[in-house]
Amino acid sequence: MTTPSRAGTPLGGRRIRAAVVGAGAIARGSHHPALARLAEEGETEIVAAVDIAEGAVRAFCAEAGIPHAYTDLDRMLEEQRPDLVAVCTPPTLHREQTVAALRAGAWVWCEKPPVPALADFDAVEAAEGTDGGPYAAIVFQHRFGSGARHVRRLIAERAMGRPLVAHCQTTWYRNADYYAVPWRGRWATEGGGPAMGHGIHQMDLLLDLLGPWTEVRAMTGRLVHDVETEDVSTALVRFANGALATVVNSVLSPDEVSRIRVDCERATVELTHLYGHSNDNWRITPAPDVPEADVAAWRDFGADVPSSHLAQLRDLVASMRAGERPRSSGADGRSSLELITALYKSAFTDTTVRAGEIGPGDPYYTALHGGAPGWAPAGTRAPAGTRAPAGTRAPDGTRAPDGTGPSDAADAGGRPAVPGGAGPSGVEASGAVGAEVRA
């Protein structure tokens, strides 16, 4: 039984009671250290952790000094009544767990990808409070920190002139061992391929810098790995401010890099890093006629605050205390998922997709593969009139079949078959938690 909503409960000056759901790599390596740092500063206290694997959650709690270990999310919510729940499980579990926490009156900080589809995101948003929370924020830590904040302001104020051309690159490398983990590379359990699970960070930062997008044209490929999803994608994106961008997401690239470049009228600003950035990772190159005083102002990033879970958590806690919707929640958090959904639809239907056109009744609203022949899991019924885009190929070079048998990514009831199974409220076994600690 879930406790009644505590929306609007004042936090005052007391510590925020936090709980962690999932005891895997991302919880141990990112969420817990951020929560523990704020606990040292008197902002938070970590009261509980939840995982279906009792041994794993007890070990996590013992190592981290967390007082209460649970294997049942609903029981934890009822007994501990946390103010904030960090969801650190695979994306297929995010909707159910986030909604349960919201209905119990807790704010949520959910690891990316947010949920497998726009329909799930809208269900989460519908469960949020309407006046002062609770709200659910997505972990998009690359938006946070001094560098992103400074450049966002420069672009918003047109200090470097209008943004014209942009490039967004997430070219990483993942080998066959990475995809040997049974839930990876499957729509039902990972939600998507590198566009969803890897490139989402840079695409989210690009949107945070440039604002709303209006249309996308994309291609995807399954060039190396034997997976359901893509292993590479490219896209052309038009923004409401007129800027044009190219986007590349890959797990086939031995020389790994994460990069964003924006060419404005008076300067080019570029970010080059891999899994996180600081002020030194940004470079501003002025046009030849720009006064030195302007360049100096642009290059003054202030005190260095690296992008991190900690930087985002500080922002989230401030929003909680103010009773305000946090960044990367609601429409702000949805924008990246909508762009990724449109990217897949464009690639799989060979069409240009415009912002706002994917809604209830559209097959891509409920699944990023949209039932597309050659891409949807085996046994998925394709919508009437759909076809595989020209050139769609299976990993062995043959044309990808539609498939007629039941998907091995779902059980007989249509539920995702995640290794270890799901316990109460879908809490995942620790072996499948921590989807991408470096993403």
Beta strands, then each sheet from edge to edge (+ up, - down):
strand 1: 16-21
strand 2: 44-50
strand 3: 68-70
strand 4: 84-87
strand 5: 107-110
strand 6: 136-138
strand 7: 163-173
strand 8: 213-221
strand 9: 232-239
strand 10: 244-250
strand 11: 252-264
strand 12: 267-273
strand 13: 282-286
strand 14: 353-354
sheet 1: 3+ 2+ 1+ 4+ 5+ 6+
sheet 2: 13+ 12- 11+ 7- 10- 9+ 8- 14+
end
